Amino acid sequence: MKLTIFGATGATGTCLTGQSLAAGHDVTAVVRDPARLAVPAHPRLRTVTADVLDPASITPAIAGADAVITAVGPRGTGPTTIIQDSVRSIIQAMQKTGTRRLLEVSGSVVTDEGESPYLRYLLKPVARRTFLRHVCADMRRGEDQIRESNLDWTIVRPPALTSKPATRTYRTAIDRNLPHGFTVSRADLAACMLTLLGDPATVHRHVAIAN
């Protein structure tokens, strides 16, 4: 497939870009600073310098793509609108180019469906009121915009991300979180997302993943 990846210089985006190339896909990595792209040069890798918040800037990078993957996210836990703002821009550019398949990295913190009572009624409400309140609000607004679009979207909701190697033994669930799903490696998250690209059963669904 021809894939356009946003957030390619981040830890998750690096895994997504590297695994996409290894799987034989053609990748366009959209970055603000090409010097921060950790993936080595490759014949099927095209790097485009553009501002993800500017639809006109990213439209050429999306034109001709079979699918778009966004791993754009905040770098800390302070006030942020980067997810919702980037999603809005990506949707506008996709609608202009006619590309329909969109996968987005969100987070399991946005919902309690499928959680144990401990997480549902104690841990997650506290997290959403305190240190994750800004990130959670941004994720939820980004998800809302995706669901309101006319695109063939899949929202992936991982828990805390780690830098551990891929296990290929991750768990998934549709439209609910996973019990005892506390962490997942970025490598497994990337591997899972690549399997979702061509899976029509996950269109307009939320996919939870955890190790």
Disulfide bonds with the S-S distance in Angstrom:
none
